[in-house]
């Protein structure tokens, strides 16, 4: 594990985390991106890093779709979420969406050391005190099922679903992604099949089911 990509829109935190990764994880090459789109463009243009470090709360994502789109891009590269949103529900949802580990932003350096040592060994990492909200043997909730289905989407499908959630029509999506409208229609059909829905509206509802607003505790 010699290289990392940090995806976070706070420059000072990126600088601090870069120094932490170099000091505790032996990572020499650290690149940064302040948006999911920027990160994916960087990943497309060069070699994949050994690990991606992701903040969930970014300007160009809603809920877990940034994590889902990143996982569709990097596949087997571990994605470690480092976020101030450290509620049990959010941690559990991030893990179900494919995160290899979760470290709260306020953690001490030794916690980062332990997390990246675990990731290097091929193990997952969760913060001390994390308690799954639901019994792992219990049937998946509607939200958990939504997250699992969203994880089946390819990178292009995840991007198209994001644009659908923004209210874009097929013609507009085709123009934005520089692809044929028939290609967009084929992707939309595949998206609905993977999500187990019959309409674009239902697909949007599935995507919104994974939003942070539904994961945060009440009160």
Secondary structure, 3 states (H helix, E strand, C coil): CCEEEEECCCHHHHHHHHHHHHHHHCCCEEEEECCHHHHHHHHHHCCCCCEEEECCCCCCCCCCHHHHHHHHHHCCCEEEEEECCCCHHHHHHHHHCCCCEEEECCCCHHHHHHHHHHHHCCCCECCCCCCCCCCCCCCCCHHHHHHHHHCCCCHHHHHHHHHHHCCCCHHHHHHHHCCCHHHHHHHHHHHHHHHCCCCHHHHHHHHHHCCHHHCCCCC
